[in-house]
Amino acid sequence: MSGSVGVGIIGAGVISDTYLSNLTAFPDVEVLIVADLDPERARSRAEQYGVPAWGTADDVLAHPDVQLVVNLTVPAVHVEVSSAAIDAGKHVWTEKPLGLDRESTAQLLRDAEAAGLRIGSAPDTLLGPGFQSAKRAILEGAIGEPLFAQASFQTQGPDLWHPGPQFLFARGAGPLLDMGPYYVSALVSLLGPVDRVAAVGTRPRRQRRIHTGPAAGDVFDVEVATTVQLIAAFEGGQQAQGQFSFDSALERAGVLEIHGTEGTLLLPDPNHFEGEIARIEPLGVLLDDDRPEQPRIAVPQEGVVVGRGLGVLDMVRAIAEERPHVATGELGHHVLDVLLSAEESVAGAGFVPVRSSLSGPVPAVPRDFDPFARTL
Ligand SMILES: NC(=O)c1ccc[n+]([C@@H]2O[C@H](COP(=O)([O-])OP(=O)(O)OC[C@H]3O[C@@H](n4cnc5c(N)ncnc54)[C@H](O)[C@@H]3O)[C@@H](O)[C@H]2O)c1
């Protein structure tokens, strides 16, 4: 094998398609095996992308050349699958959320550290040129000191497009834990750790229906709130409000605004790897009847646009270069902690202090980051 790092994928469902498309194109990564509970699903994904082997999760863990496991299973088994990979001596990249609770995810991080292994956690949209160009603009002072933020995600719900949407309405998901990680990871990467949150939430429909795929027409139970509104206070003194809904007729997702002492930055959708970035300048002194349009000043997006898999690529390079990776397990754990605190607040706990913090700022990606360079 060349200098590329051997990767095994566990979970060959919907999102494995885009992961495989990108991971098989990166020279620094070699996908060696795909696994799923459903062997046919694993085989067909492996064949689709020319991956030489397929099988069960145990086959991935036993593969001698797999150094990093990519966990694309459903949230209910994230910790179980990631822990088994750590026990087998493999680094782990996991889809979000890191797990369902604080304790087992904290134990997972401790076990990985004790074994000298790394955990990386989605979302890796954080590494995309859209978010990173916005982050760079803020670090370079484009809006002065960040003061407060707004985040909003509202859709009709993923039951309309996902062929197996039950897990998206179960513990570990709902709009808060399924979509919240994109928005909260972006905010924590920009503003630092969250100190406390409060939230309200509702579950207007107790049951929903599958609309696509072989199970279309089936009805399933909704376990979690499907509309949540939260407010958060950051350790650095900034504040944010966020709205997450699977109940809105008006589809409007990807709203992320950071307001600073000298301007506002409109960020790309944090669930996307690219997008428009715009800066708004204050109007200054105005007369009451004089309210001109505020121009959106474009902030250029720099960097190569790819997609999911960037977090895995950053991890394998970071391991080789002995530097920290960007989307760490620690970040994933803190984001989960924030979202679980919001859930507890929804359940009646009022303002919930967030227990975890971060050991340092979330690093920015270098301007010259090239996914398609061979660096290893
Ligand atoms: N679908 C999306 O658009 C999307 C986008 C971003 C992130 N994600 C995340 O990716 C993860 C997977 O989502 P999905 O939409 O691909 O789900 P999915 O249900 O389509 O696929 C999950 C796959 O994991 C397999 N699986 C479950 N438990 C397993 C186990 N113990 N061992 C081996 N295989 C197992 C299932 O058989 C299934 O094929 C979730 O955490 C989700 O939040 C999904």
Ligand as a Chemical Component Dictionary entry (heavy atoms), coordinates in Angstrom:
data_LIG
# 
_chem_comp.id                   LIG 
_chem_comp.type                 NON-POLYMER 
_chem_comp.pdbx_formal_charge   0 
_chem_comp.three_letter_code    LIG 
# 
loop_
_chem_comp_atom.comp_id 
_chem_comp_atom.atom_id 
_chem_comp_atom.alt_atom_id 
_chem_comp_atom.type_symbol 
_chem_comp_atom.charge 
_chem_comp_atom.model_Cartn_x 
_chem_comp_atom.model_Cartn_y 
_chem_comp_atom.model_Cartn_z 
_chem_comp_atom.pdbx_ordinal 
LIG N1  N1  N 0  -29.175 10.993 5.314  1  
LIG C1  C1  C 0  -28.577 12.170 5.376  2  
LIG O1  O1  O 0  -28.834 13.080 4.553  3  
LIG C2  C2  C 0  -27.533 12.424 6.420  4  
LIG C3  C3  C 0  -26.786 13.599 6.298  5  
LIG C4  C4  C 0  -25.781 13.837 7.205  6  
LIG C5  C5  C 0  -25.559 12.963 8.249  7  
LIG N2  N2  N 1  -26.315 11.831 8.374  8  
LIG C6  C6  C 0  -26.040 10.945 9.510  9  
LIG O2  O2  O 0  -25.506 9.737  9.016  10 
LIG C7  C7  C 0  -25.940 8.657  9.847  11 
LIG C8  C8  C 0  -26.634 7.633  8.974  12 
LIG O3  O3  O 0  -27.711 8.258  8.317  13 
LIG P1  P1  P 0  -28.389 7.587  7.044  14 
LIG O4  O4  O 0  -29.380 8.570  6.557  15 
LIG O5  O5  O -1 -27.339 7.076  6.128  16 
LIG O6  O6  O 0  -29.162 6.379  7.765  17 
LIG P2  P2  P 0  -29.647 5.006  7.101  18 
LIG O7  O7  O 0  -30.654 4.437  8.029  19 
LIG O8  O8  O 0  -29.994 5.229  5.668  20 
LIG O9  O9  O 0  -28.313 4.106  7.135  21 
LIG C9  C9  C 0  -27.757 3.582  8.318  22 
LIG C10 C10 C 0  -27.182 2.219  7.986  23 
LIG O10 O10 O 0  -26.486 1.710  9.126  24 
LIG C11 C11 C 0  -26.735 0.327  9.204  25 
LIG N3  N3  N 0  -26.504 -0.098 10.584 26 
LIG C12 C12 C 0  -27.233 0.213  11.680 27 
LIG N4  N4  N 0  -26.678 -0.362 12.769 28 
LIG C13 C13 C 0  -25.580 -1.026 12.355 29 
LIG C14 C14 C 0  -24.593 -1.807 13.001 30 
LIG N5  N5  N 0  -24.637 -2.016 14.324 31 
LIG N6  N6  N 0  -23.597 -2.357 12.257 32 
LIG C15 C15 C 0  -23.550 -2.160 10.922 33 
LIG N7  N7  N 0  -24.461 -1.417 10.250 34 
LIG C16 C16 C 0  -25.459 -0.857 10.955 35 
LIG C17 C17 C 0  -28.182 0.167  8.762  36 
LIG O11 O11 O 0  -28.449 -1.161 8.345  37 
LIG C18 C18 C 0  -28.263 1.182  7.626  38 
LIG O12 O12 O 0  -27.947 0.615  6.361  39 
LIG C19 C19 C 0  -26.841 9.260  10.922 40 
LIG O13 O13 O 0  -26.094 9.489  12.086 41 
LIG C20 C20 C 0  -27.265 10.586 10.321 42 
LIG O14 O14 O 0  -27.509 11.564 11.307 43 
LIG C21 C21 C 0  -27.282 11.534 7.463  44 
# 
loop_
_chem_comp_bond.comp_id 
_chem_comp_bond.atom_id_1 
_chem_comp_bond.atom_id_2 
_chem_comp_bond.value_order 
_chem_comp_bond.pdbx_ordinal 
LIG N1  C1  SING 1  
LIG C1  O1  DOUB 2  
LIG C1  C2  SING 3  
LIG C2  C3  SING 4  
LIG C2  C21 DOUB 5  
LIG C3  C4  DOUB 6  
LIG C4  C5  SING 7  
LIG C5  N2  DOUB 8  
LIG N2  C6  SING 9  
LIG N2  C21 SING 10 
LIG C6  O2  SING 11 
LIG C6  C20 SING 12 
LIG O2  C7  SING 13 
LIG C7  C8  SING 14 
LIG C7  C19 SING 15 
LIG C8  O3  SING 16 
LIG O3  P1  SING 17 
LIG P1  O4  DOUB 18 
LIG P1  O5  SING 19 
LIG P1  O6  SING 20 
LIG O6  P2  SING 21 
LIG P2  O7  DOUB 22 
LIG P2  O8  SING 23 
LIG P2  O9  SING 24 
LIG O9  C9  SING 25 
LIG C9  C10 SING 26 
LIG C10 O10 SING 27 
LIG C10 C18 SING 28 
LIG O10 C11 SING 29 
LIG C11 N3  SING 30 
LIG C11 C17 SING 31 
LIG N3  C12 SING 32 
LIG N3  C16 SING 33 
LIG C12 N4  DOUB 34 
LIG N4  C13 SING 35 
LIG C13 C14 SING 36 
LIG C13 C16 DOUB 37 
LIG C14 N5  SING 38 
LIG C14 N6  DOUB 39 
LIG N6  C15 SING 40 
LIG C15 N7  DOUB 41 
LIG N7  C16 SING 42 
LIG C17 O11 SING 43 
LIG C17 C18 SING 44 
LIG C18 O12 SING 45 
LIG C19 O13 SING 46 
LIG C19 C20 SING 47 
LIG C20 O14 SING 48 
# 
